[in-house]
Amino acid sequence: MAQTEQLEVLVLGSGTGGKLVGWHMAQSGRRTAVVERHWVGGSCPNIACMPSKNEISNAKVAQLARDGKRYGTVTGPVTVDMATVRQRKREMVERQIAKHLQIYEASGAELIMGSGCFVAPKTLEVKLNDGGTRVLTADKVFLNVGTRAAIPNVPGLEAARPLTHVEALELDYVPRHLIVIGGGYSGLELAQAFRRFGSGVTIVESGPQLLAREDIDVSQEMRRILGAEDIQVLVGAELLQVQGRSGDKVTLSARTPSGDQHIDGSDILVAAGRIPNTAGIGLKEAGVELDGRGYVRVNGRLETSAPDVWAVGECAGSPQFTHISEDDFRIIRDNLAGGNRSTRDRLVPYCMFTDPPLARVGLGEGEAERQGVLARVARLPMESVLAAQATDQRQGFMKALVGDRDDRILGFTMIGASAGEVMAGVHTAMLAGLSYSNLADADFAHPTMAEGLSSLFSSVPPRAVQQIKPKVA
Ligand SMILES: Cc1cc2nc3c(=O)[nH]c(=O)nc-3n(C[C@H](O)[C@H](O)[C@H](O)COP(=O)(O)OP(=O)(O)OC[C@H]3O[C@@H](n4cnc5c(N)ncnc54)[C@H](O)[C@@H]3O)c2cc1C
């Protein structure tokens, strides 16, 4: 065994939270190493957010070209060259990696490319990618090992060599017919993108609706939007069997409420949940406990069961977004500087980058009901927002939940053009504790999509419970 090297800070996994911890600690003068087996900078810049949004933007251009006639721009037949799509994505990823390497260099954090496995508390053995082994121990250890795509246990699925987001974002051809298993965020984003590239697409979801965590009206509107692009959707589908090989010919058999169905496709993409990368990396030897689903057990300060070991990002069970992995870093940084921040009760905004996108912050109606929160609901079709009329991007709606006992904004959901940006305004108002009437009365620039917020919040119904006015003596 190699001689043990002593560090002050050791980070396993260079995802968003991990690299930020590493850079911050090194910049603060601590001897720091970040161990990464594959993706410099983690999933986001290499195989997840950034590459998927890059390819989605290519798909949007294809769609605009097809749809140009409606706006008076006439083009010929539209075809998509996936080799160029992939090349544009690869170039963006390369720029991102180069930027990351510059920051490592400037921060003084050592990036060690290799696979890490704990052999004792706070002691990691790293099998270096270019051969050899190093053993590292540190005063403080941070885990940021992320998750990977789960492959459901369906006969024949694994043998069919299905695509995950990693391979799908590397395709240099347009699948003739793509079967997408999973009607969540990444499934829908990629389903729509490939439809726009020219694939036939069928989405197969085992739950009763697309977007399981969203309200039924949100899910239905998204299904309508995808249906209008000729994307087939099966919900409540129990997967029975897969035959064939992705990239050639596959048949998925599923039991649905309307009977057994056999879907023929050329390629199959699995986007049906995530598995934490916590198995087989010696966490038991490190004294780090996992929960029943294999995520690292942490408290609100992201401290694990082992002293001086923290976990950040998806492996810690945090909501699966880059901005949350970053917030996990901020919580740890602030607490190590004497603060007392917690992950509990943080407001988690998110956006799904379909076209139009879906954005939500705070409660939806279903969640409010489950939590027993009384809320007033306002809803505005995008059709009635003037910017949507001017640009002819009229699909979707905005919805707001406002407290019934006070005027606090409890939640905002939007399907519509620029939903993520419009949501940021409501998110800010919620963080500032503004009442909904502040947004109803705000002068939003005309004609922007955000202008709809004023109409939306002006239509909040009055309180159901009458206020008891104090008697005037
Ligand atoms: C297709 C897709 C699209 C997405 N789009 C968005 C989006 O638009 N917006 C958004 O906010 N979020 C999005 N996400 C989620 C987002 O990518 C993650 O939440 C984010 O990257 C944070 O991940 P993380 O910090 O937990 O870990 P990761 O970034 O996954 O990093 C973990 C790292 O640990 C490394 N590692 C694991 N085990 C070891 C080991 N034993 N030794 C060495 N290294 C190891 C891995 O190689 C990896 O690089 C998307 C996810 C997917 C799959």
The ligand as an SDF file (V2000), in Angstrom:
LIG
                    3D

 53 58  0  0  0  0  0  0  0  0999 V2000
  -30.0610   14.8050  -18.0590 C   0  0  0  0  0  0  0  0  0  0  0  0
  -29.9840   15.6830  -16.8410 C   0  0  0  0  0  0  0  0  0  0  0  0
  -30.2810   17.0200  -16.9450 C   0  0  0  0  0  0  0  0  0  0  0  0
  -30.2070   17.8380  -15.8360 C   0  0  0  0  0  0  0  0  0  0  0  0
  -30.5450   19.1490  -15.9750 N   0  0  0  0  0  0  0  0  0  0  0  0
  -30.5080   19.9530  -14.9090 C   0  0  0  0  0  0  0  0  0  0  0  0
  -30.8420   21.3280  -15.0370 C   0  0  0  0  0  0  0  0  0  0  0  0
  -31.2000   21.8040  -16.1160 O   0  0  0  0  0  0  0  0  0  0  0  0
  -30.7550   22.1090  -13.9270 N   0  0  0  0  0  0  0  0  0  0  0  0
  -30.3740   21.6160  -12.7170 C   0  0  0  0  0  0  0  0  0  0  0  0
  -30.3090   22.3810  -11.7520 O   0  0  0  0  0  0  0  0  0  0  0  0
  -30.0590   20.3080  -12.5600 N   0  0  0  0  0  0  0  0  0  0  0  0
  -30.1130   19.4730  -13.6290 C   0  0  0  0  0  0  0  0  0  0  0  0
  -29.7580   18.1590  -13.4770 N   0  0  0  0  0  0  0  0  0  0  0  0
  -29.2910   17.6770  -12.1630 C   0  0  0  0  0  0  0  0  0  0  0  0
  -27.8280   18.1160  -11.9660 C   0  0  0  0  0  0  0  0  0  0  0  0
  -27.0300   17.6410  -13.0210 O   0  0  0  0  0  0  0  0  0  0  0  0
  -27.2240   17.6690  -10.6340 C   0  0  0  0  0  0  0  0  0  0  0  0
  -28.1390   17.8890   -9.6010 O   0  0  0  0  0  0  0  0  0  0  0  0
  -25.9560   18.4570  -10.3880 C   0  0  0  0  0  0  0  0  0  0  0  0
  -25.0120   18.1570  -11.3770 O   0  0  0  0  0  0  0  0  0  0  0  0
  -25.3650   18.2850   -8.9910 C   0  0  0  0  0  0  0  0  0  0  0  0
  -24.8090   17.0340   -8.8510 O   0  0  0  0  0  0  0  0  0  0  0  0
  -23.8900   16.6850   -7.6090 P   0  0  0  0  0  0  0  0  0  0  0  0
  -23.1250   17.8900   -7.2080 O   0  0  0  0  0  0  0  0  0  0  0  0
  -24.6820   16.0040   -6.5790 O   0  0  0  0  0  0  0  0  0  0  0  0
  -22.9000   15.5760   -8.1940 O   0  0  0  0  0  0  0  0  0  0  0  0
  -22.3190   15.3310   -9.6400 P   0  0  0  0  0  0  0  0  0  0  0  0
  -22.1980   16.5720  -10.4310 O   0  0  0  0  0  0  0  0  0  0  0  0
  -23.0610   14.2020  -10.2450 O   0  0  0  0  0  0  0  0  0  0  0  0
  -20.8290   14.8970   -9.3220 O   0  0  0  0  0  0  0  0  0  0  0  0
  -20.4770   13.6940   -8.7240 C   0  0  0  0  0  0  0  0  0  0  0  0
  -19.0990   13.3390   -9.2380 C   0  0  0  0  0  0  0  0  0  0  0  0
  -18.5410   12.3330   -8.4220 O   0  0  0  0  0  0  0  0  0  0  0  0
  -17.7480   11.4920   -9.2300 C   0  0  0  0  0  0  0  0  0  0  0  0
  -17.5830   10.2400   -8.5010 N   0  0  0  0  0  0  0  0  0  0  0  0
  -18.5530    9.4080   -8.0770 C   0  0  0  0  0  0  0  0  0  0  0  0
  -18.0170    8.3910   -7.3900 N   0  0  0  0  0  0  0  0  0  0  0  0
  -16.6780    8.5700   -7.3960 C   0  0  0  0  0  0  0  0  0  0  0  0
  -15.5780    7.8380   -6.8670 C   0  0  0  0  0  0  0  0  0  0  0  0
  -15.7470    6.7070   -6.1620 N   0  0  0  0  0  0  0  0  0  0  0  0
  -14.3200    8.3050   -7.0600 N   0  0  0  0  0  0  0  0  0  0  0  0
  -14.1200    9.4520   -7.7610 C   0  0  0  0  0  0  0  0  0  0  0  0
  -15.1330   10.1800   -8.2810 N   0  0  0  0  0  0  0  0  0  0  0  0
  -16.3880    9.7540   -8.0910 C   0  0  0  0  0  0  0  0  0  0  0  0
  -18.5610   11.3710  -10.5150 C   0  0  0  0  0  0  0  0  0  0  0  0
  -17.7530   10.9930  -11.6020 O   0  0  0  0  0  0  0  0  0  0  0  0
  -19.1100   12.7940  -10.6500 C   0  0  0  0  0  0  0  0  0  0  0  0
  -18.2920   13.5890  -11.4710 O   0  0  0  0  0  0  0  0  0  0  0  0
  -29.8260   17.3050  -14.5830 C   0  0  0  0  0  0  0  0  0  0  0  0
  -29.5150   15.9480  -14.4670 C   0  0  0  0  0  0  0  0  0  0  0  0
  -29.5960   15.1400  -15.5810 C   0  0  0  0  0  0  0  0  0  0  0  0
  -29.2710   13.6750  -15.4410 C   0  0  0  0  0  0  0  0  0  0  0  0
  1  2  1  0
  2  3  1  0
  2 52  2  0
  3  4  2  0
  4  5  1  0
  4 50  1  0
  5  6  2  0
  6  7  1  0
  6 13  1  0
  7  8  2  0
  7  9  1  0
  9 10  1  0
 10 11  2  0
 10 12  1  0
 12 13  2  0
 13 14  1  0
 14 15  1  0
 14 50  1  0
 15 16  1  0
 16 17  1  0
 16 18  1  0
 18 19  1  0
 18 20  1  0
 20 21  1  0
 20 22  1  0
 22 23  1  0
 23 24  1  0
 24 25  2  0
 24 26  1  0
 24 27  1  0
 27 28  1  0
 28 29  2  0
 28 30  1  0
 28 31  1  0
 31 32  1  0
 32 33  1  0
 33 34  1  0
 33 48  1  0
 34 35  1  0
 35 36  1  0
 35 46  1  0
 36 37  1  0
 36 45  1  0
 37 38  2  0
 38 39  1  0
 39 40  1  0
 39 45  2  0
 40 41  1  0
 40 42  2  0
 42 43  1  0
 43 44  2  0
 44 45  1  0
 46 47  1  0
 46 48  1  0
 48 49  1  0
 50 51  2  0
 51 52  1  0
 52 53  1  0
M  END
$$$$
